[in-house]
């Protein structure tokens, strides 16, 4: 399944959106961490567009959410049959998109804000809105979205290796690469930072209790994270999720939904409009 992570890829041109669809792209997040000219991201809505978080007056003057062109993008995605992916978007963008989409939405890699209050996770009213819309929320495996204490443990780890990390940042100022290098170099220390697998499944249970088993799936984000819950090292460990779901009393029918059937339903519901 081809997807585009970040609407900046269409370069403010609906023809490019059509071209991506013709080449096989079937879902797209409206933003990544960076906003587009027509949709604001979760990162920007909570930092650069927020003066209390250090945002500039020029930044904060920008209207949050979807512009008129952003609304056209969502409508065109609905027409094409391209899933509107609301992971990474800011709350205002989320609500603008939910209010105008005519198709069920995808949330491809996010978790529950109530269990881990991170800007990339969904609050209860957002989760309920996805359920009402008929959409599906796919869980993100990143430890920092699963366990609210992970970032503090990581800070301690970084302080323990501050000299080495500072040296790496001089070579490449992007913190992600320094984190990946150090995490791979000190696997025993890093293992202790990772939350247990059970905490990830707690997020799944929470969504199921709130809106039902038809609206949750597995998103992973293995290609974009440097830490997942313990035991989830790569895709070969996915059967452990099935095993845990059985332990928690989920039926085989419901597990099939979680592991893919919910997405297939969503994909089918987004089929192109008939002309």
PyMOL commands that set and color helices and strands:
alter all, ss='L'
color gray80, all
select helices_A, chain A and resi 7-10+14-22+42-46+51-53+57-60+68-80+91-100+124-133+143-146+150-160+162-171+175-185+187-193+197-211+213-215+222-224+235-237+239-247+252-269
alter helices_A, ss='H'
color red, helices_A
select strands_A, chain A and resi 2-5+25-29+83-85+106-107+136-140+216-220
alter strands_A, ss='S'
color yellow, strands_A
deselect
rebuild
show_as cartoon
